[in-house]
Amino acid sequence: MRIQNPNARFQLQKNTLRFLCSVLIKSGTRIEICKLLDPGVFDDPLQRVMFEEIRELGSIDSRRLRELLPARVTNRGFPDFDLNEFLAPHEVGEKEIDQLFESALQLLDLSHPDEGLSVE
């Protein structure tokens, strides 16, 4: 699977990070997705750093993740990072969480193009 449109790819990556930060998923789910995702699929340096820090934080409650992530991203060279702005809109319902999960699945497909994973 190839995503040619840079804006669509950027949004896919952002949606995946929003999914990983969501209070609607369990830390175990977040850890498993982080294990499978290749950081190289994140083209944007800020998004790659966010992913790396989410992965490093491991098995913590999503609320705690949201507390710790801004300082960690700032310490990695992004002093203007605002997690609240990045995660907007904050109210994520079941329909949107499904869409965010679908983005994560598509990004997983991009992480392992030679394994023939298919997301329909």
Sequence and secondary structure as in RCSB ss.txt:
>XXXX:A:sequence
MRIQNPNARFQLQKNTLRFLCSVLIKSGTRIEICKLLDPGVFDDPLQRVMFEEIRELGSIDSRRLRELLPARVTN
RGFPDFDLNEFLAPHEVGEKEIDQLFESALQLLDLSHPDEGLSVE
>XXXX:A:secstr
     HHHHHHHHHHHHHHHH TTS HHHHHHHHHHS GGG  SHHHHHHHHHHHHH S  HHHHHHHHHHHHHH
TT TT  HHHHH S    HHHHHHHHHHHHHHHHHH GGGT    
